[in-house]
Structures are given as structure tokens and as C-alpha cells.
Amino acid sequence: MDNKLIVPPDPRRMIEGLRDTGYNFNTAVADLVDNSIAAKATLIHINIEMDFGGAITLSIIDNGTGMNYEGLINAMKYGSPQRRSKRSLGKFGLGLKTASTSFCRRLEVITRDHKDGKVYKAAWDLDHVVSVGNWELLILTPDQEEIDLLDSVAAGTTGTMVRWKKVDRLIKKYTDPGGKAAHDALKRKIVNLQDHLSMVFERFLDPNDCREPHKVKIYLNGEELKPWSPFLPGISDLVAEKTVPVCLDESDEIIGAFTVRAFILPRREEFSDPNLLEAAKISNKNQGIYIYRENRLIHSADWLGMTIKEPHLSLLRVEFSFNAELDDALHVDIKKSRIDLDDTLYNWLNEEFLPAPRRAANERYRRGQRKNAARKSETAHAYSNRGIKEKEKDINKANVRILDPENQEVQVENSYGATRLKLKLTNSVRQDEVYVQPVESIDDGVLWQPALIDGHQGLQLNTGHPFYQKVYLPNISSQNGSSVNVQAIDYLFWALSVAELKSVNDNNREHFDEMRYEVSRILRKLVEMLPDPVEDDEK
């Protein structure tokens, strides 16, 4: 006969092991804020302090519903009972404990509910658990300081305070634990946390966002957090939107729906307000899909493996929103920090929904790059033009005579005879720019074409071609690029253009057109492997 044996986990190993669930500081604090919002709090104060000895204390105080004694014990239990509301931001009953002990060795909760008005306190002290070898929760009497702190946010009413003590994993250990370096490190953590919470709880913080009726004010070290939306509503362009119902397994029963919206931000130069430009936070790191569960951001700025972050997508941000009904279908993880998409949904996003927004974002970026290239190219080829001018008389060139200026027709005379053909006839835009002339585009997208500029044999360079974007621009931006690398490439293309006119005849003139087209096409493919140029103010 088979027997059953209950084998409880070793408290010492278990409670230490649960410290390594993968929380980062921002995610951990956000998890605690979730608990406050689930408790219907409208006011949350977060305080992070360091004393002269380097000891850090974190407190999160809210005016939520609070708990009675039984509720407190249940909340401190690992795997606490599921909340009645499936819409709750809390999910597995582990967040309070695992998020906290990821960074501290003592977690205290002080709470007061509306029924008896008593203040209750309980604590998980990891050193105590390890010492006694048992899941021994400390039931304590709150002192007056703790009651006063609770009253500072929830005076005479319900509320809860969560405190981290024995914080040992927030910042590294310093030779002077309470010194300037340690304080600076903590300050950086606080600034990053401020940005994170402003983004994660944006819909709760924004009084004008009707998607989330539960509004809350959050203060971090006394400063009220302002909501930040990555999509800049009213400024960005909504280029795609789709609401998709989700069915249960293989059945036709709809269990919920998710909404996907794609936004393209203006380019930097399109912002007239510098404050809005700063608020947009345009950079490679902020592009991607932002995932919201119950109006709370759970995963941000990531393409979920669908593509890599590249400058040409830096203006594209995608919102993916769903409610708790889809938790199982989307495999929400224990930290509520990401989802796992099945193959069908993944492929739909990647192959059906995102291609059009990607193309639109790429085109807006490229338009800006073309303008940027045109601006940077204005004086970039001056050295080259001066260098060619000095040597032009020593170069044996073909004789070119204009026949029909309106139709761009010339007669080229070289050692192969006289050949009538079309040649770009143009004037210089800038002084002495008669050999290498940058232009925004050329027919057929070729990189260069021979030209007669103010009567001089030269060429036009297509600043919109990827080769110019990825090879020329980085060198133009470099300190000595215009005097060395740019000149060398310019000389090569000028030599090719002059040699073409020196070698053309009736039998091969079409071949030269085809060669320029093919070389331009091949270079376009080759430079795909090169990084896009990063603008001077882009990080």
C-alpha cells in the first residue's frame, strides 16, 4: 500500500532562496504600490532614507482599507489567499514578501482597519527565521513613531505602512557606508524609481485619463509624481489600432480582448516646444512594445524578440493593453513584469500588425535623415572641390559640348569618337561646388551620377542613399572626416564620373547607366550591416 508523506520545505533554505526571484528595485517597489492600489488607496507616500551609518529604510504608507489582525496574518503568509477581485493588480500572493526580501532582511507591516481602529504590526525577519529554523512570523506592538508615520498619511482612518529594514541589496557596500558615494548611489536609485513609477502608474496618476477610474496621488520623498506617457497623446500620430477578441483554447467562447495601438512620435526638429521634446524622451532605448495589464504598465520598451532596437525605429512605440481575464492566456509571470505570447499571437503582431507601422516609422526617420544629411553636407565637400580644382588641369578629360540644355543633351568627344547622350546639366548652389555636388535624391535611387556643373565635369551625390547615410555622415561628423575620408571617397566618385565620360561611346553608354544602378543597389545591400548614424543629441 502506498503511503503519503508531507515534506515541508526547509525554512532556512526556502526563505533565503526566495530572495532571488529576479526582482529589480523599480519592479519591487511597483509591486508594493500595486498592493496599495488594490487596497483602494488614493494617497501613497514612499520615503527612502539613509542614516549617518549607511542604514537604509524604505517606507510605503497608504490610506487604503487597511487590515485587521487576521487580514494582516494572511497578507504576510507566503501564497496568501487570492483577492476577491480578479482585476486586482496583485495576483499570486507573493509580491509583498518576495519583492521586499529581495532587498531587505526585515519586512515590517503596520496596519489599521476601520472596524476596531487598532494598529497591528507583523514582521518577517530573515535572521530570526534562519536562527529558529521555522516559519516564525513576529507579531509586534507598534511604537508611537510608527503610529505617527501611519497617521501622517492616514490620520484617524484606515491605512497600511510597509517598511524595509536591514536593507542589504539595494546599493553596493562602500568603504564609508554613510558617505557621499553611498548617498549619491542611493539618489540615482531614487531618480530612476521616480521615472519608473511615473510611467508604470501613468493612467492612475493622470486625472484626465478616463481609462482608469481609480485615481491616486503618489509622493516620493515628498515630491508628487507626475504621469508620463510614452505615447505623447495629442502630439504623436496614431498609425494603427486593433482590438482582438481572445477565445478559450479551441472553443468559440470569448474570454476577453486585447488592444494594440501604434504611435509614431515627431522627429526632434519637428518639436516647437523644448519641454515637449524633453518629455518625449526620444532614444533607441524607449522604442518598442509597452504592455499594460489592468491599466498598469507591466513591461516596457521591448520588441519581444521580433526585431532589434535600431535608430530607424526610434520614433515607434506600441501599446498592448489587456485585462486580468487574459492572465492565463498570456501567461503573466509572478512579478507581473512580462507576458509570453503563443505562436499565433506572436506571428500576428510581427507579420500582420507591425509591418505597416514599422514602414511608416522608418519613412519618417529617413525623411529626417535626408534633411539631416542635406544640412550636414552643405560644407562637407568643400575640401574635395578645392582639391579637385587644383588638379583638374592635369587630368586628361573628354570634351563635353552642350547641344540641347532644355532636354539635358550633350555631345561627348573622346578617343572613341563623338557620342550624343543625356547628362545632368546644373548650376552650383554654393561657391566653387562644381565638382562634387550633394543633392537630396537622384532618379532611380542611384548613389551618384555624372553631371556638368557650371560647365565643369563633376558629379551629383545622393544624400538620401544609405551609403551616404552610413558611410559619409559618420565621417562628416568626425573631427577630421571632411579633410581625409570624405575627400578620398569624393575623389573616387569624381574619378569614376570623369572616366565614364572619357570612355563612353554609342555601344556602351547604356552599360554605364546599368553599372551605376547595380553598384548603388549592391552598396545599398552591403551597408545594411552597418549601424545607422546616431544623431548628436541621441542617446
Secondary structure, DSSP 8 states (H G I E B T S, - for coil): ----------HHHHHHHGGGS---HHHHHHHHHHHHHHTT-SEEEEEEEE-TT--EEEEEEE-S----HHHHHHHHSTT----S-TT-S--SS-HHHHHHHTTEEEEEEEEE-TTT--EEEEEEEHHHHHHHTS---EEE---HHHHHHHHHHHTTS-EEEEEEEEE-SSS---SSTTSHHHHHHHHHHHHHHHHHHHHHTHHHH-TT-TT-----EEEETTEE-----TT-TTTSEEEEEEEEEEESTTSS-EEEEEEEEEEE---GGG-S-HHHHHHHT-SGGG-EEEEEETTEEEEEEE-TTSS---GGGTTEEEEEEE-GGGHHHHT--TTS------HHHHHIIIIIISHHHHHHHHHHHHHHHHHHHHHHTTTTTHHHHHHHHHHGGGS---EEEEEETTTTEEEEEETTEEEEEE-EEE--SSTT--SEEEES--GGG-SEEEEEETTEEEEEEETTSHHIIIIIHHHHHSTTGGGTHHHHHHHHHHHHHHHHHHH--TTTHHHHHHHHHHHHHHHHHHGGGS-----TT--
